[in-house]
Amino acid sequence: MLNYKFDWAIVTSGKYYEWLVSGLYVTLKLSAVSIALSFLLGLIIAMMRMSQVRPVRWFAHGYLEFFRNTPLLVQIFFWYFGSYKVLPQSVNDWLVRQDFEFAAAVIALTIYTSAFIAEDIRSGVRSIPKEQMEAARSSGFSYVGSMRYIILPQAVRLTIPPLINQFLNLMKNSSLAMTIGVMELTYQARQVESYTFKGFEAFTAATLVYLVLSFLITGLMTLYNKKVLQPIKGH
Amino acid sequence: MESGLDFKVIWENLSYFFIGRYPKGPLGGVGLTLYLAAVSLLLSFLGGLVLGLLSVSRHKYVRWCSEGIIQSIRGMPLLMVIFWMYFLMPALAGRPLPEAWTVIAALTLFTSSYMSQIVRAGIEGIPRGQMEAAISTGLSHGQAMFHIILPQALRNMIPSFVNQFVSMIKDTSLAFIVGVSELTHVATQMNNRTMLYPTEIFLFIAVIYFIMCFAFTELSRWLERRLAWRKSI
């Protein structure tokens, strides 16, 4: 260890630098696609969880508990190795024509994260006092109208910080996609290590990139809390 | 492929999924998963306590340093922490180390930084008057922290700790990447060997993980209700 020669040039220029940059690009793409989809799915599941129809509510509850209490890695393996037996043939054919590793990673990340997002949305809605709904209804709003104009605008504001937190988790979790051969940042860092034996430099570079991304997202959240939430709460 | 699911491969290898080759060989499967999770949780409890106490220290440099460490680890994917440990620990020790150790170290480091936030929130949740009252009865700051504040704070943190154990069980699945033969690794091995039953194998271990994690999630909810009830009296 002591007579190890550092060679930072390999990760700041040349072929290996390009590998890492392409890894970053895949990480960002994977995260962005999964964030958008998991938000939509999370919203749907949250609505189902609050539905008046009992079987719908039960289904959403089961979905939440199952996907929250199973490791993401196992879910990734399930979609990548095992989904062909449970999906319809047409879906399988379509998936194989896509970039299958990437698609499996998106499916797993989306489903896993949507379960957490749904709970955050639900607790956002529940944190709005019941009286608000009653007041809205008694002043003539319909149920949908009071949801849309009174409850949801407030709930969304409160839900944004935990949502940003979930997006941060998703970005970090996207590193697991390397296990099925998606060439994202962690995959490339490992690749550089095995080609050059310069693991220290490769991992440092990848770690710094993750830290910058994390701090950017955390900074966004702090800014939001300061500029938007605090003025509303009035302290 | 229209033959449906065939779980025979699971029943034939059931003990391999649960305990690996134990007692003739090393412990593996569910047994090793729980072992890794329990040891790492115990160590992270200590680590989280230390980091949490440092992050509410009265000295601002201590506070800044611990905050820097906590935020850096929280900003990294766990997989990256595992690679770092896998790569650095043998280099620092100057000899090969068992992979399980590197995973325990990584899980401990990672979870400690999350636990420290729970510890800090727990300490900050105790009314300030308690500390002032303790100091005015003649205790030092440290004594007040250990005898008055922490015991109360820790009790409130119990549900969060149990929740963290659930995350820990899920996180141990990453040990697969460095070849530790816990449940996920056993499953991938079995999948590579048989080739024909990936759906059955991964569905089965998903259910096993679910049973373990859900049991502890429910325990944490029960504890939360019980502690809330006790507090109200």
HADDOCK unambig.tbl for C-alpha pairs under 7 A between the chains (distance, minus, plus):
assign (segid A and resid 1 and name CA) (segid B and resid 91 and name CA) 6.00 0.50 0.50
assign (segid A and resid 1 and name CA) (segid B and resid 92 and name CA) 6.82 0.50 0.50
assign (segid A and resid 66 and name CA) (segid B and resid 210 and name CA) 6.40 0.50 0.50
assign (segid A and resid 69 and name CA) (segid B and resid 210 and name CA) 5.12 0.50 0.50
assign (segid A and resid 69 and name CA) (segid B and resid 213 and name CA) 5.39 0.50 0.50
assign (segid A and resid 69 and name CA) (segid B and resid 214 and name CA) 6.04 0.50 0.50
assign (segid A and resid 70 and name CA) (segid B and resid 170 and name CA) 6.49 0.50 0.50
assign (segid A and resid 70 and name CA) (segid B and resid 206 and name CA) 5.85 0.50 0.50
assign (segid A and resid 70 and name CA) (segid B and resid 209 and name CA) 5.64 0.50 0.50
assign (segid A and resid 70 and name CA) (segid B and resid 210 and name CA) 5.22 0.50 0.50
assign (segid A and resid 71 and name CA) (segid B and resid 170 and name CA) 4.53 0.50 0.50
assign (segid A and resid 71 and name CA) (segid B and resid 171 and name CA) 6.87 0.50 0.50
assign (segid A and resid 71 and name CA) (segid B and resid 173 and name CA) 6.82 0.50 0.50
assign (segid A and resid 73 and name CA) (segid B and resid 173 and name CA) 6.77 0.50 0.50
assign (segid A and resid 74 and name CA) (segid B and resid 184 and name CA) 6.98 0.50 0.50
assign (segid A and resid 74 and name CA) (segid B and resid 202 and name CA) 6.59 0.50 0.50
assign (segid A and resid 74 and name CA) (segid B and resid 206 and name CA) 6.43 0.50 0.50
assign (segid A and resid 77 and name CA) (segid B and resid 202 and name CA) 6.97 0.50 0.50
assign (segid A and resid 78 and name CA) (segid B and resid 199 and name CA) 6.42 0.50 0.50
assign (segid A and resid 78 and name CA) (segid B and resid 202 and name CA) 5.41 0.50 0.50
assign (segid A and resid 78 and name CA) (segid B and resid 203 and name CA) 6.92 0.50 0.50
assign (segid A and resid 81 and name CA) (segid B and resid 198 and name CA) 5.72 0.50 0.50
assign (segid A and resid 81 and name CA) (segid B and resid 199 and name CA) 6.96 0.50 0.50
assign (segid A and resid 82 and name CA) (segid B and resid 198 and name CA) 4.75 0.50 0.50
assign (segid A and resid 82 and name CA) (segid B and resid 199 and name CA) 3.82 0.50 0.50
assign (segid A and resid 83 and name CA) (segid B and resid 199 and name CA) 6.38 0.50 0.50
assign (segid A and resid 85 and name CA) (segid B and resid 1 and name CA) 6.66 0.50 0.50
assign (segid A and resid 85 and name CA) (segid B and resid 199 and name CA) 6.61 0.50 0.50
assign (segid A and resid 172 and name CA) (segid B and resid 76 and name CA) 6.68 0.50 0.50
assign (segid A and resid 172 and name CA) (segid B and resid 77 and name CA) 4.65 0.50 0.50
assign (segid A and resid 173 and name CA) (segid B and resid 77 and name CA) 6.44 0.50 0.50
assign (segid A and resid 175 and name CA) (segid B and resid 77 and name CA) 6.84 0.50 0.50
assign (segid A and resid 175 and name CA) (segid B and resid 79 and name CA) 6.93 0.50 0.50
assign (segid A and resid 207 and name CA) (segid B and resid 76 and name CA) 6.62 0.50 0.50
assign (segid A and resid 210 and name CA) (segid B and resid 75 and name CA) 6.73 0.50 0.50
assign (segid A and resid 210 and name CA) (segid B and resid 76 and name CA) 5.97 0.50 0.50
assign (segid A and resid 211 and name CA) (segid B and resid 72 and name CA) 6.67 0.50 0.50
assign (segid A and resid 211 and name CA) (segid B and resid 75 and name CA) 5.19 0.50 0.50
assign (segid A and resid 211 and name CA) (segid B and resid 76 and name CA) 6.15 0.50 0.50
assign (segid A and resid 214 and name CA) (segid B and resid 75 and name CA) 5.17 0.50 0.50
